[in-house]
Amino acid sequence: MDSVSLATGGLFFSWLAHDLEELATMPGWTHPLFDKVPFLPEDIRRHGCSREQVYLGIGLMGVLMAAASMDGYRTRGRSPVYQAALYGYGMHTFSHLGSAALARRYTPGVVTALPVVLPFWIFAKRTLRAHGVEMRPHRWVIPAFPVIAGTALGSAYLMTTGRSGGRRRKVKRP
């Protein structure tokens, strides 16, 4: 496997390694600043995301990252979708660091942000540039990131809760 294939196909696997940490630590986790975000549902502010919401939200992002990674592999890194996903993935390192700094404690994803996300982003960008791929700046990715992540997590929330004022669905056990 050549370095361009590793930089493009590897985006998904780097994302997967990083999101396994979030998958393990995010359910039930609450950020101290959640209370200050008025548009969050009350149950999310109090109890964090449920396991089902986290699994579904990460799964939706996984589909997006897999598609972007495959498109990058197919186009040898020239795909605008791949480049935008790579840029957003790398830049979200700083949202993890900022979140942990604001919380003054561990936050899901911060442990793998520096040793996994940031080095892969730097490697992929350098590799593509070395192979003549013009890395176009995607300034719209930064404001789009919370919209995309919010859509994935919001969709997961709506799909896993009933229309009962945001309360969690009761699962009937046989």
Backbone as CSV, one residue per row, in Angstrom:
resi,resn,N_x,N_y,N_z,CA_x,CA_y,CA_z,C_x,C_y,C_z
1,MET,0.857,-1.181,0.000,0.000,0.000,0.000,0.894,1.232,0.000
2,ASP,0.643,2.143,-0.924,1.438,3.364,-0.987,0.922,4.392,0.025
3,SER,1.708,5.468,0.199,1.381,6.440,1.241,0.095,7.221,0.951
4,VAL,-0.243,7.461,-0.325,-1.494,8.165,-0.637,-2.688,7.278,-0.273
5,SER,-2.593,5.999,-0.567,-3.673,5.078,-0.188,-3.828,5.026,1.327
6,LEU,-2.709,5.070,2.039,-2.760,5.070,3.501,-3.377,6.371,4.024
7,ALA,-3.045,7.493,3.380,-3.577,8.789,3.812,-5.066,8.905,3.538
8,THR,-5.543,8.287,2.465,-6.962,8.410,2.125,-7.785,7.309,2.789
9,GLY,-7.403,6.070,2.576,-8.124,4.963,3.201,-7.981,4.968,4.712
10,GLY,-6.863,5.503,5.193,-6.606,5.532,6.630,-7.467,6.504,7.405
11,LEU,-8.097,7.458,6.708,-8.951,8.417,7.411,-10.015,7.691,8.228
12,PHE,-10.672,6.718,7.628,-11.721,6.002,8.346,-11.151,5.258,9.558
13,PHE,-10.007,4.609,9.384,-9.455,3.808,10.476,-8.919,4.677,11.613
14,SER,-8.374,5.841,11.272,-7.960,6.776,12.307,-9.189,7.276,13.066
15,TRP,-10.249,7.630,12.319,-11.497,8.070,12.946,-12.036,6.963,13.861
16,LEU,-12.005,5.714,13.386,-12.528,4.589,14.161,-11.766,4.425,15.478
17,ALA,-10.436,4.495,15.423,-9.634,4.373,16.651,-10.001,5.477,17.634
18,HIS,-10.189,6.678,17.125,-10.551,7.812,17.979,-11.966,7.650,18.541
19,ASP,-12.904,7.250,17.696,-14.291,7.173,18.152,-14.573,5.967,19.039
20,LEU,-13.693,4.981,19.053,-13.860,3.887,20.013,-13.750,4.416,21.442
21,GLU,-12.876,5.403,21.636,-12.789,6.039,22.951,-14.109,6.718,23.297
22,GLU,-14.670,7.459,22.347,-15.936,8.141,22.596,-17.069,7.140,22.809
23,LEU,-17.050,6.064,22.058,-18.064,5.024,22.193,-18.054,4.441,23.610
24,ALA,-16.855,4.284,24.155,-16.720,3.697,25.487,-17.019,4.672,26.615
25,THR,-16.808,5.969,26.380,-16.878,6.919,27.495,-18.014,7.930,27.426
26,MET,-18.631,8.092,26.281,-19.631,9.152,26.136,-21.007,8.836,26.743
27,PRO,-21.494,7.593,26.686,-22.840,7.367,27.239,-22.932,7.768,28.712
28,GLY,-23.916,8.618,29.004,-24.148,9.053,30.379,-23.232,10.158,30.855
29,TRP,-22.269,10.565,30.040,-21.335,11.611,30.430,-21.986,12.974,30.236
30,THR,-21.798,13.863,31.203,-22.328,15.225,31.066,-21.197,16.228,31.229
31,HIS,-21.249,17.269,30.423,-20.267,18.349,30.493,-20.789,19.377,31.487
32,PRO,-19.918,19.965,32.302,-20.392,20.955,33.274,-21.088,22.157,32.626
33,LEU,-20.808,22.422,31.370,-21.427,23.571,30.711,-22.745,23.229,30.016
34,PHE,-23.169,21.960,30.049,-24.441,21.578,29.412,-25.606,22.400,29.951
35,ASP,-25.566,22.740,31.239,-26.658,23.517,31.843,-26.800,24.904,31.219
36,LYS,-25.744,25.387,30.621,-25.765,26.731,30.034,-26.175,26.727,28.557
37,VAL,-26.489,25.558,28.021,-26.891,25.450,26.613,-28.406,25.229,26.588
38,PRO,-29.171,26.314,26.378,-30.626,26.239,26.529,-31.338,25.351,25.506
39,PHE,-30.752,25.132,24.338,-31.449,24.342,23.324,-31.245,22.840,23.497
40,LEU,-30.400,22.420,24.446,-30.246,20.985,24.702,-31.468,20.471,25.456
41,PRO,-31.950,19.301,25.099,-33.069,18.718,25.863,-32.679,18.518,27.329
42,GLU,-33.649,18.652,28.191,-33.420,18.547,29.632,-32.740,17.230,30.022
43,ASP,-33.181,16.103,29.439,-32.580,14.823,29.820,-31.124,14.719,29.384
44,ILE,-30.738,15.380,28.304,-29.329,15.389,27.881,-28.516,16.243,28.854
45,ARG,-29.058,17.382,29.261,-28.342,18.236,30.212,-28.126,17.526,31.537
46,ARG,-29.111,16.770,31.974,-29.014,16.108,33.284,-28.252,14.788,33.253
47,HIS,-28.499,13.978,32.201,-27.979,12.609,32.194,-27.021,12.309,31.052
48,GLY,-26.802,13.254,30.149,-25.954,12.990,28.991,-26.698,12.141,27.972
49,CYS,-25.982,11.737,26.940,-26.588,10.901,25.892,-26.698,9.464,26.377
50,SER,-27.760,8.817,25.976,-27.913,7.405,26.311,-26.964,6.585,25.444
51,ARG,-26.748,5.354,25.820,-25.898,4.449,25.044,-26.420,4.324,23.616
52,GLU,-27.745,4.200,23.459,-28.338,4.062,22.128,-28.091,5.313,21.280
53,GLN,-28.223,6.481,21.900,-27.992,7.733,21.175,-26.539,7.850,20.726
54,VAL,-25.621,7.490,21.601,-24.196,7.543,21.256,-23.891,6.557,20.136
55,TYR,-24.362,5.335,20.270,-24.092,4.325,19.233,-24.636,4.765,17.884
56,LEU,-25.851,5.279,17.874,-26.461,5.699,16.614,-25.758,6.934,16.043
57,GLY,-25.460,7.910,16.876,-24.766,9.119,16.421,-23.391,8.806,15.857
58,ILE,-22.639,7.964,16.549,-21.312,7.575,16.061,-21.441,6.729,14.794
59,GLY,-22.462,5.896,14.742,-22.694,5.104,13.525,-22.988,5.979,12.317
60,LEU,-23.797,7.019,12.513,-24.095,7.947,11.414,-22.834,8.681,10.956
61,MET,-22.028,9.118,11.903,-20.763,9.760,11.537,-19.831,8.760,10.859
62,GLY,-19.888,7.510,11.283,-19.055,6.472,10.669,-19.379,6.272,9.201
63,VAL,-20.660,6.318,8.871,-21.065,6.198,7.467,-20.483,7.367,6.669
64,LEU,-20.574,8.564,7.218,-20.034,9.748,6.553,-18.516,9.632,6.382
65,MET,-17.822,9.230,7.431,-16.361,9.121,7.359,-15.934,8.000,6.413
66,ALA,-16.654,6.896,6.406,-16.318,5.800,5.474,-16.513,6.248,4.032
67,ALA,-17.606,6.944,3.763,-17.866,7.428,2.401,-16.793,8.425,1.974
68,ALA,-16.425,9.342,2.863,-15.387,10.325,2.532,-14.044,9.644,2.302
69,SER,-13.732,8.668,3.133,-12.469,7.945,3.007,-12.416,7.169,1.689
70,MET,-13.502,6.505,1.345,-13.543,5.760,0.076,-13.437,6.706,-1.117
71,ASP,-14.094,7.867,-1.025,-14.017,8.843,-2.109,-12.596,9.381,-2.235
72,GLY,-11.947,9.606,-1.121,-10.554,10.045,-1.142,-9.649,8.993,-1.754
73,TYR,-9.876,7.743,-1.397,-9.086,6.640,-1.960,-9.302,6.559,-3.470
74,ARG,-10.554,6.677,-3.900,-10.903,6.586,-5.325,-10.263,7.711,-6.132
75,THR,-10.202,8.916,-5.550,-9.697,10.086,-6.279,-8.241,10.409,-5.935
76,ARG,-7.597,9.541,-5.149,-6.206,9.757,-4.724,-6.062,11.073,-3.952
77,GLY,-7.076,11.387,-3.143,-7.024,12.542,-2.256,-7.529,13.837,-2.856
78,ARG,-7.999,13.812,-4.092,-8.442,15.041,-4.758,-9.917,15.373,-4.514
79,SER,-10.657,14.467,-3.965,-12.081,14.673,-3.721,-12.310,15.812,-2.723
80,PRO,-13.183,16.763,-3.079,-13.518,17.822,-2.111,-14.194,17.261,-0.856
81,VAL,-14.947,16.200,-1.001,-15.611,15.579,0.162,-14.560,15.003,1.105
82,TYR,-13.600,14.273,0.544,-12.524,13.712,1.361,-11.721,14.828,2.035
83,GLN,-11.345,15.838,1.258,-10.535,16.920,1.813,-11.273,17.663,2.924
84,ALA,-12.559,17.885,2.743,-13.350,18.550,3.784,-13.443,17.683,5.035
85,ALA,-13.660,16.375,4.851,-13.739,15.465,6.001,-12.399,15.405,6.728
86,LEU,-11.304,15.349,5.975,-9.967,15.323,6.575,-9.717,16.602,7.366
87,TYR,-10.052,17.739,6.782,-9.852,19.023,7.447,-10.702,19.110,8.727
88,GLY,-11.964,18.751,8.620,-12.836,18.781,9.795,-12.373,17.828,10.881
89,TYR,-11.925,16.640,10.457,-11.427,15.644,11.406,-10.201,16.185,12.149
90,GLY,-9.269,16.756,11.407,-8.070,17.291,12.049,-8.366,18.461,12.960
91,MET,-9.192,19.379,12.485,-9.503,20.567,13.276,-10.298,20.232,14.540
92,HIS,-11.025,19.131,14.511,-11.823,18.825,15.697,-10.955,18.372,16.866
93,THR,-9.656,18.162,16.621,-8.710,17.945,17.722,-8.838,19.084,18.728
94,PHE,-8.927,20.297,18.192,-8.916,21.483,19.051,-10.238,21.659,19.805
95,SER,-11.333,21.129,19.249,-12.588,21.182,20.008,-12.508,20.245,21.210
96,HIS,-11.829,19.100,21.030,-11.652,18.196,22.175,-10.770,18.837,23.246
97,LEU,-9.683,19.454,22.835,-8.792,20.089,23.800,-9.491,21.252,24.503
98,GLY,-10.240,22.045,23.740,-10.977,23.163,24.327,-12.054,22.704,25.290
99,SER,-12.749,21.645,24.928,-13.803,21.108,25.787,-13.227,20.628,27.124
100,ALA,-12.106,19.927,27.058,-11.471,19.443,28.290,-10.957,20.615,29.127
101,ALA,-10.431,21.640,28.473,-9.948,22.812,29.210,-11.103,23.539,29.904
102,LEU,-12.217,23.696,29.193,-13.382,24.356,29.795,-13.952,23.536,30.949
103,ALA,-13.970,22.225,30.783,-14.512,21.348,31.827,-13.536,21.172,32.990
104,ARG,-12.257,21.429,32.710,-11.187,21.210,33.685,-11.136,19.761,34.151
105,ARG,-11.421,18.870,33.194,-11.372,17.434,33.474,-11.421,16.685,32.147
106,TYR,-11.385,15.373,32.264,-11.478,14.527,31.078,-12.816,14.764,30.361
107,THR,-12.764,14.776,29.040,-13.970,14.788,28.221,-13.804,13.709,27.153
108,PRO,-14.888,13.057,26.734,-14.770,11.978,25.753,-14.062,12.421,24.471
109,GLY,-13.053,11.657,24.084,-12.314,11.919,22.863,-10.995,12.646,23.064
110,VAL,-10.776,13.226,24.236,-9.569,14.030,24.438,-8.304,13.162,24.510
111,VAL,-8.422,11.939,24.992,-7.236,11.084,25.134,-6.635,10.723,23.774
112,THR,-7.471,10.480,22.773,-6.955,10.090,21.454,-6.824,11.273,20.499
113,ALA,-7.232,12.464,20.902,-7.152,13.629,20.004,-5.705,13.928,19.607
114,LEU,-4.804,13.999,20.576,-3.413,14.328,20.258,-2.607,13.158,19.699
115,PRO,-2.690,11.952,20.247,-1.847,10.880,19.692,-2.408,10.189,18.451
116,VAL,-3.694,10.365,18.138,-4.288,9.684,16.986,-4.736,10.680,15.916
117,VAL,-5.627,11.585,16.271,-6.243,12.481,15.290,-5.227,13.446,14.689
118,LEU,-4.548,14.205,15.529,-3.639,15.235,15.030,-2.497,14.665,14.193
119,PRO,-1.803,13.611,14.642,-0.725,13.071,13.803,-1.219,12.513,12.466
120,PHE,-2.393,11.878,12.461,-2.904,11.371,11.191,-3.209,12.524,10.245
121,TRP,-3.829,13.581,10.758,-4.165,14.743,9.941,-2.903,15.345,9.315
122,ILE,-1.869,15.523,10.130,-0.605,16.088,9.633,0.014,15.155,8.593
123,PHE,0.046,13.849,8.889,0.593,12.873,7.942,-0.156,12.918,6.619
124,ALA,-1.474,12.899,6.657,-2.273,12.866,5.428,-2.053,14.124,4.602
125,LYS,-2.066,15.291,5.251,-1.858,16.542,4.516,-0.473,16.584,3.875
126,ARG,0.549,16.206,4.613,1.925,16.217,4.077,2.075,15.216,2.936
127,THR,1.496,14.049,3.112,1.591,13.014,2.079,0.931,13.467,0.788
128,LEU,-0.261,14.002,0.888,-0.973,14.441,-0.309,-0.235,15.586,-1.000
129,ARG,0.252,16.531,-0.226,1.021,17.641,-0.824,2.271,17.121,-1.527
130,ALA,2.965,16.171,-0.904,4.185,15.600,-1.497,3.898,14.882,-2.807
131,HIS,2.669,14.438,-2.988,2.272,13.739,-4.215,1.506,14.653,-5.178
132,GLY,1.638,15.951,-4.970,1.082,16.909,-5.902,-0.413,17.174,-5.778
133,VAL,-1.011,16.755,-4.683,-2.443,17.006,-4.488,-2.596,18.365,-3.826
134,GLU,-3.300,19.247,-4.503,-3.542,20.574,-3.953,-4.582,20.461,-2.839
135,MET,-4.154,20.834,-1.642,-5.070,20.817,-0.499,-5.760,22.166,-0.432
136,ARG,-6.983,22.199,-0.896,-7.742,23.451,-0.916,-8.292,23.754,0.476
137,PRO,-8.128,24.992,0.914,-8.706,25.324,2.227,-10.237,25.315,2.140
138,HIS,-10.842,24.731,3.109,-12.302,24.649,3.155,-12.776,25.430,4.378
139,ARG,-12.853,26.737,4.216,-13.225,27.594,5.342,-14.629,27.299,5.854
140,TRP,-15.473,26.772,5.016,-16.839,26.471,5.427,-16.907,25.242,6.330
141,VAL,-15.815,24.450,6.386,-15.836,23.226,7.197,-15.949,23.556,8.683
142,ILE,-15.274,24.606,9.132,-15.303,24.940,10.560,-16.731,25.254,11.017
143,PRO,-17.468,26.147,10.359,-18.851,26.366,10.806,-19.760,25.174,10.499
144,ALA,-19.406,24.365,9.508,-20.239,23.206,9.180,-20.072,22.083,10.200
145,PHE,-18.919,22.017,10.868,-18.654,20.921,11.804,-19.721,20.782,12.885
146,PRO,-20.062,21.864,13.623,-21.105,21.682,14.641,-22.466,21.354,14.037
147,VAL,-22.706,21.817,12.818,-23.983,21.514,12.162,-24.051,20.021,11.829
148,ILE,-22.979,19.480,11.266,-22.954,18.057,10.899,-22.995,17.180,12.144
149,ALA,-22.132,17.492,13.116,-22.123,16.700,14.356,-23.449,16.833,15.089
150,GLY,-23.988,18.052,15.135,-25.281,18.276,15.786,-26.410,17.544,15.084
151,THR,-26.350,17.493,13.767,-27.365,16.765,13.008,-27.293,15.273,13.303
152,ALA,-26.080,14.728,13.326,-25.930,13.294,13.623,-26.420,12.979,15.029
153,LEU,-25.969,13.761,16.005,-26.389,13.489,17.390,-27.854,13.842,17.611
154,GLY,-28.314,14.932,16.994,-29.734,15.299,17.111,-30.636,14.250,16.484
155,SER,-30.238,13.737,15.343,-31.010,12.666,14.700,-31.047,11.430,15.584
156,ALA,-29.882,11.102,16.154,-29.827,9.945,17.052,-30.745,10.158,18.254
157,TYR,-30.752,11.374,18.786,-31.621,11.678,19.924,-33.090,11.502,19.536
158,LEU,-33.472,12.099,18.415,-34.870,12.019,17.990,-35.292,10.592,17.657
159,MET,-34.382,9.825,17.101,-34.716,8.449,16.728,-34.807,7.515,17.930
160,THR,-34.185,7.900,19.049,-34.171,7.006,20.210,-35.055,7.469,21.354
161,THR,-35.700,8.610,21.204,-36.626,9.069,22.246,-38.011,9.215,21.646
162,GLY,-38.994,9.055,22.475,-40.374,9.224,22.009,-40.741,10.687,21.980
163,ARG,-41.946,10.988,21.596,-42.430,12.371,21.585,-43.065,12.711,22.922
164,SER,-42.387,12.315,23.989,-42.943,12.517,25.329,-42.181,13.584,26.098
165,GLY,-41.912,14.681,25.416,-41.219,15.779,26.096,-39.754,15.510,26.310
166,GLY,-39.144,14.623,25.514,-37.719,14.383,25.608,-37.334,13.294,26.591
167,ARG,-38.340,12.689,27.241,-37.997,11.613,28.169,-37.520,10.399,27.399
168,ARG,-36.667,9.640,28.023,-36.133,8.443,27.378,-37.217,7.377,27.267
169,ARG,-37.157,6.651,26.192,-38.114,5.561,25.991,-37.882,4.461,27.002
170,LYS,-38.943,3.937,27.483,-38.855,2.772,28.368,-38.818,1.531,27.479
171,VAL,-37.828,0.700,27.705,-37.704,-0.532,26.922,-38.399,-1.634,27.699
172,LYS,-39.355,-2.276,27.076,-40.059,-3.384,27.738,-39.199,-4.635,27.645
173,ARG,-38.976,-5.237,28.777,-38.200,-6.478,28.845,-39.150,-7.664,28.864
174,PRO,-38.828,-8.718,28.121,-39.709,-9.899,28.130,-39.718,-10.619,29.452
